[in-house]
Amino acid sequence: MRDLAHDLRTWRFWRWFLIQTFSAVGVLAVLLELTNFIFGSLPIEGWPLAIIIAVVSIGYGLVRAWPRPIRQDYNSPNTMIEIVKGDLFAQDSNIVVGTCDTFDTSVPNIIAKNSVQGQALERLYGGDTDQLDRELAAALQGKTVTATIPKHGKTEKYGVGAVATLRNGSHRLYFLAYSEMNEANEAQSTPEGIWRSLASLWEEVSRTANGTAVAVPVIGGGQSRLSQVMPAQDSIRFIVMSFMFASRTKKVCDQLRIVVHPRDFDRLDRLELQAFLSSMRPS
């Protein structure tokens, strides 16, 4: 109910409601004129007719503008995107976890405990950093080390866009390096870096996920220091565009689920996002 109340207070809802309502009035007016021309008179006139037109038009406007789940099915490519409020680690799907290009795991010394990666360590590995390090090292075997950096923690850099694919029961965890770590253990990213890393992610998902749904968090906040440049609304559009462009080249997966923290979800213009998803359908 809280989400619904939020949507009903937005200008987009009322604009779309008015557009659809007046469209219905126009269609009804044309039909009534045509009926009057053919039959010479209408069975109902005056205020009763005006009330019927108003009720039907308002009802149509509400049905068309009423907030719905943010979801869109696509035929070309054959996939579906949905934006949901919830817990990333409660999703029954493959999960994307953002990280830095050194794949550091030390919490809280280097990685914030409340970050997505910090939560992944706690929720999926019970805080066992050694186990996560072993699995990351195995997944990164054979990948190119682009540089080494003198700092506390891990020193080998694999570059923005590197993906370490781990097993999580019947699903996979995609540790995606979308930020670059410096000598002071400060992670920094750019929109260009995120775009490159997402392209690498979709390539890896296409190769390994066998069509299974993938859940991804909103990318760009936290330690990547992009929340001012790329707020949640823009980050979601960024992820959607990247996924759709990749999917038009080859199949990535059957469903992309963008999972938004409740705090951020309540600030989204959800009607605008639904309109954006609809606009990504081929014309």
C-alpha positions as CSV (number, residue, x, y, z in Angstrom):
1,M,0.0,0.0,0.0
2,R,2.9,2.3,0.7
3,D,4.3,1.8,-2.8
4,L,0.9,2.4,-4.3
5,A,0.4,5.6,-2.3
6,H,3.8,6.9,-3.5
7,D,2.9,6.2,-7.2
8,L,-0.4,8.0,-6.8
9,R,1.3,11.1,-5.6
10,T,3.5,11.4,-8.7
11,W,2.9,13.9,-11.5
12,R,3.5,11.1,-14.1
13,F,0.5,9.2,-12.8
14,W,-1.8,12.2,-12.9
15,R,-0.5,13.2,-16.4
16,W,-1.0,9.7,-17.8
17,F,-4.4,9.5,-16.1
18,L,-5.6,12.8,-17.6
19,I,-4.3,11.8,-21.1
20,Q,-6.1,8.5,-21.0
21,T,-9.3,10.0,-19.5
22,F,-9.6,12.8,-22.1
23,S,-8.7,10.2,-24.9
24,A,-11.7,8.2,-23.7
25,V,-13.9,11.3,-23.7
26,G,-12.9,12.0,-27.3
27,V,-13.6,8.5,-28.5
28,L,-17.0,8.4,-26.7
29,A,-17.9,11.8,-28.3
30,V,-17.1,10.5,-31.8
31,L,-19.2,7.3,-31.1
32,L,-22.1,9.3,-29.8
33,E,-22.0,11.7,-32.8
34,L,-21.9,8.7,-35.1
35,T,-24.8,7.1,-33.3
36,N,-26.8,10.3,-33.4
37,F,-26.1,10.7,-37.1
38,I,-27.3,7.1,-37.9
39,F,-30.3,6.9,-35.7
40,G,-31.3,10.5,-35.5
41,S,-31.4,10.7,-31.7
42,L,-29.8,9.3,-28.5
43,P,-31.7,7.3,-25.9
44,I,-30.1,9.3,-23.2
45,E,-29.2,13.0,-23.2
46,G,-28.4,15.9,-20.9
47,W,-26.9,15.3,-17.5
48,P,-27.4,11.5,-17.4
49,L,-25.4,11.2,-20.5
50,A,-22.7,13.5,-19.2
51,I,-22.4,11.5,-16.0
52,I,-22.1,8.2,-17.9
53,I,-19.4,9.7,-20.1
54,A,-17.5,11.0,-17.1
55,V,-17.7,7.7,-15.2
56,V,-16.6,5.6,-18.1
57,S,-13.8,8.0,-19.0
58,I,-12.5,8.3,-15.5
59,G,-12.7,4.5,-15.1
60,Y,-10.8,4.0,-18.3
61,G,-8.2,6.5,-17.2
62,L,-7.7,4.8,-13.8
63,V,-7.3,1.4,-15.4
64,R,-4.8,2.6,-17.9
65,A,-2.7,4.7,-15.4
66,W,-3.0,2.5,-12.3
67,P,0.5,1.4,-11.0
68,R,1.5,-2.1,-11.8
69,P,4.6,-4.2,-11.1
70,I,7.6,-2.8,-13.0
71,R,8.0,-5.6,-15.6
72,Q,8.3,-5.9,-19.3
73,D,8.3,-8.9,-21.6
74,Y,10.1,-8.7,-24.9
75,N,9.8,-10.9,-28.0
76,S,12.9,-9.6,-29.7
77,P,15.0,-10.5,-27.9
78,N,13.0,-13.2,-26.1
79,T,13.6,-12.1,-22.5
80,M,12.0,-10.3,-19.5
81,I,13.1,-7.5,-17.2
82,E,11.6,-6.7,-13.9
83,I,12.5,-4.2,-11.2
84,V,11.7,-5.3,-7.7
85,K,12.1,-4.1,-4.1
86,G,13.7,-6.7,-1.9
87,D,16.7,-8.7,-0.7
88,L,19.2,-9.6,-3.4
89,F,20.3,-12.7,-1.5
90,A,16.8,-14.0,-1.1
91,Q,16.4,-14.3,-4.9
92,D,16.1,-17.8,-6.4
93,S,18.4,-17.0,-9.3
94,N,22.0,-16.3,-10.2
95,I,23.3,-13.3,-8.4
96,V,25.7,-10.5,-9.4
97,V,28.0,-9.1,-6.7
98,G,29.9,-5.9,-7.4
99,T,33.5,-5.8,-6.4
100,C,36.8,-4.0,-7.1
101,D,39.4,-5.1,-9.7
102,T,41.7,-6.6,-6.9
103,F,38.9,-8.8,-5.6
104,D,39.7,-7.8,-2.0
105,T,37.5,-9.5,0.6
106,S,38.7,-8.2,3.9
107,V,35.7,-6.9,6.0
108,P,35.6,-4.3,7.4
109,N,39.2,-3.2,6.8
110,I,38.9,-2.9,3.1
111,I,35.3,-3.8,2.1
112,A,32.4,-2.2,4.0
113,K,30.4,-4.7,6.0
114,N,27.1,-3.2,4.7
115,S,28.1,-3.3,1.1
116,V,26.7,-5.9,-1.3
117,Q,30.0,-7.8,-1.2
118,G,30.1,-7.5,2.6
119,Q,26.6,-8.9,2.8
120,A,27.5,-11.7,0.4
121,L,30.4,-12.8,2.6
122,E,28.2,-12.9,5.7
123,R,25.0,-14.2,4.1
124,L,26.4,-16.8,1.7
125,Y,29.8,-17.7,3.3
126,G,29.0,-17.3,7.0
127,G,31.8,-14.7,7.2
128,D,34.4,-17.3,6.1
129,T,36.8,-15.0,4.2
130,D,39.3,-17.9,3.6
131,Q,36.7,-20.0,1.7
132,L,35.6,-17.0,-0.4
133,D,39.2,-16.2,-1.2
134,R,39.9,-19.8,-2.3
135,E,36.9,-19.8,-4.6
136,L,37.8,-16.5,-6.1
137,A,41.4,-17.6,-6.7
138,A,40.1,-20.7,-8.5
139,A,37.7,-18.7,-10.6
140,L,40.4,-16.2,-11.5
141,Q,42.9,-18.8,-12.6
142,G,43.9,-18.2,-16.2
143,K,42.6,-14.6,-16.2
144,T,45.1,-11.9,-17.1
145,V,46.7,-9.9,-14.2
146,T,46.8,-6.3,-15.7
147,A,49.0,-4.8,-13.0
148,T,50.2,-5.0,-9.4
149,I,49.7,-2.3,-6.8
150,P,51.5,-1.7,-3.5
151,K,48.8,-1.7,-0.8
152,H,47.4,-3.5,2.1
153,G,45.4,-6.6,1.1
154,K,45.4,-8.1,-2.4
155,T,47.8,-6.5,-4.8
156,E,47.0,-8.1,-8.2
157,K,44.7,-6.1,-10.4
158,Y,42.5,-7.9,-13.0
159,G,41.1,-4.8,-14.5
160,V,37.6,-3.3,-14.6
161,G,35.3,-5.8,-16.3
162,A,36.9,-9.0,-14.9
163,V,34.3,-11.5,-13.7
164,A,34.8,-14.4,-11.3
165,T,32.1,-17.0,-11.5
166,L,31.4,-19.0,-8.4
167,R,29.0,-21.8,-7.5
168,N,26.2,-21.0,-5.1
169,G,24.2,-24.2,-4.7
170,S,22.3,-24.7,-8.0
171,H,23.0,-21.1,-9.0
172,R,26.0,-19.0,-9.8
173,L,27.6,-15.9,-8.2
174,Y,29.1,-13.4,-10.6
175,F,31.7,-11.3,-8.8
176,L,31.9,-8.3,-11.2
177,A,34.8,-5.9,-10.9
178,Y,33.3,-2.6,-11.9
179,S,35.5,-0.3,-9.7
180,E,39.3,0.2,-9.6
181,M,41.2,0.0,-6.4
182,N,44.1,2.5,-5.6
183,E,47.0,2.3,-3.2
184,A,44.9,3.7,-0.3
185,N,42.3,0.9,-0.8
186,E,39.8,3.4,-2.2
187,A,37.5,2.0,-4.9
188,Q,36.6,4.4,-7.7
189,S,34.5,3.8,-10.8
190,T,33.2,5.8,-13.8
191,P,30.1,5.4,-16.0
192,E,32.4,4.2,-18.8
193,G,34.0,1.6,-16.5
194,I,30.5,0.4,-15.4
195,W,29.4,0.1,-19.1
196,R,32.5,-2.0,-19.9
197,S,32.0,-4.2,-16.9
198,L,28.4,-4.8,-17.7
199,A,29.3,-5.8,-21.2
200,S,31.7,-8.4,-19.8
201,L,29.1,-9.6,-17.3
202,W,26.5,-10.3,-20.0
203,E,29.1,-12.2,-22.0
204,E,29.9,-14.4,-19.0
205,V,26.2,-14.9,-18.2
206,S,25.4,-15.8,-21.8
207,R,28.2,-18.4,-21.7
208,T,27.5,-19.9,-18.3
209,A,23.9,-19.3,-17.0
210,N,22.1,-21.5,-19.5
211,G,19.3,-19.1,-19.7
212,T,18.7,-19.0,-15.9
213,A,17.4,-15.7,-14.4
214,V,20.0,-13.3,-13.1
215,A,19.5,-10.9,-10.2
216,V,21.6,-7.7,-10.1
217,P,21.7,-4.9,-7.5
218,V,21.7,-1.2,-8.4
219,I,25.3,-0.5,-9.4
220,G,27.2,2.7,-8.8
221,G,26.6,3.6,-5.1
222,G,28.6,2.8,-2.1
223,Q,32.4,2.6,-2.4
224,S,32.4,3.2,-6.1
225,R,31.5,6.8,-5.3
226,L,29.1,7.3,-8.2
227,S,25.9,7.8,-6.3
228,Q,25.9,11.6,-7.1
229,V,26.8,11.0,-10.8
230,M,24.6,8.0,-11.3
231,P,21.6,7.9,-8.8
232,A,19.6,4.7,-8.5
233,Q,17.1,5.7,-11.2
234,D,19.8,6.4,-13.8
235,S,21.8,3.3,-12.7
236,I,18.7,1.1,-13.4
237,R,18.3,2.6,-16.9
238,F,22.0,2.1,-17.5
239,I,21.8,-1.6,-16.6
240,V,18.6,-2.1,-18.7
241,M,20.1,-0.5,-21.8
242,S,23.3,-2.5,-21.5
243,F,21.4,-5.8,-21.1
244,M,19.1,-5.1,-24.0
245,F,21.9,-4.1,-26.3
246,A,23.8,-7.3,-25.4
247,S,20.6,-9.4,-25.7
248,R,20.0,-8.2,-29.3
249,T,23.4,-9.6,-30.3
250,K,22.9,-13.0,-28.6
251,K,20.8,-14.6,-25.9
252,V,21.9,-13.5,-22.4
253,C,19.3,-15.1,-20.1
254,D,15.5,-15.5,-19.9
255,Q,15.1,-12.9,-17.1
256,L,16.9,-10.0,-15.7
257,R,15.8,-9.0,-12.2
258,I,17.1,-5.7,-10.9
259,V,16.7,-5.8,-7.1
260,V,16.5,-2.5,-5.3
261,H,17.0,-1.9,-1.6
262,P,13.7,-0.8,0.0
263,R,15.2,2.6,1.0
264,D,16.1,3.4,-2.7
265,F,13.0,1.8,-4.1
266,D,10.7,4.2,-2.3
267,R,12.5,7.1,-4.0
268,L,12.1,5.8,-7.5
269,D,9.8,7.2,-10.1
270,R,8.3,3.7,-10.9
271,L,5.9,4.9,-13.5
272,E,8.8,6.5,-15.4
273,L,10.8,3.2,-15.2
274,Q,7.9,1.2,-16.5
275,A,7.6,3.7,-19.4
276,F,11.3,3.3,-20.0
277,L,11.1,-0.5,-20.1
278,S,8.2,-0.3,-22.6
279,S,10.2,2.1,-24.8
280,M,12.9,-0.5,-25.2
281,R,10.6,-2.8,-27.2
282,P,11.5,-2.8,-30.9
283,S,9.2,-0.5,-32.9
